Amino acid sequence: MRLHTLALGLVAALAATTASAADWSPKSLQMGRQVNGTLVAADRPSDNGGRSHDYRINLPAGQLVAISAKSDDFDTVLVLFGPTGNKISENDDREGEGDSTDSLIVTEVEAAGEYLLRVHALSGDDDSATGDYSLKVMSIADQ
């Protein structure tokens, strides 16, 4: 009986770990649609402290896109990775908006493919920066 209980406990712990890791997988993002999310303490740690969410989006070559992240709860950071995993752009605070802590990336897509977009909280050594955010990718013009 003890062995059976122990085995069930191990299976439950493994299932919880697997479910948690699955929650870190990138979500799908579509051009022109706003996504609302919430960073919580259980989310994937970002490379620079804080927590993060990853999104996958297919982008066509030659398109000029604007990617924005906004939050009233934390200082957003956006990072865009290309189809081969190379970092294309990163932005902490959009320029020209005074004390804004929102993020904006404007870039021309050089190669068609699936891109990874990471939104995370700028927190330095403090991993407690969490809260609600909105994220949107828009086409500015077709080149």
Beta strands, then each sheet from edge to edge (+ up, - down):
strand 1: 27-28
strand 2: 35-39
strand 3: 44-45
strand 4: 51-59
strand 5: 63-70
strand 6: 76-81
strand 7: 87-91
strand 8: 103-108
strand 9: 113-121
strand 10: 131-142
sheet 1: 1+ 4+ 3-
sheet 2: 1+ 4+ 9- 6+ 7-
sheet 3: 2+ 10- 5+ 8-
end
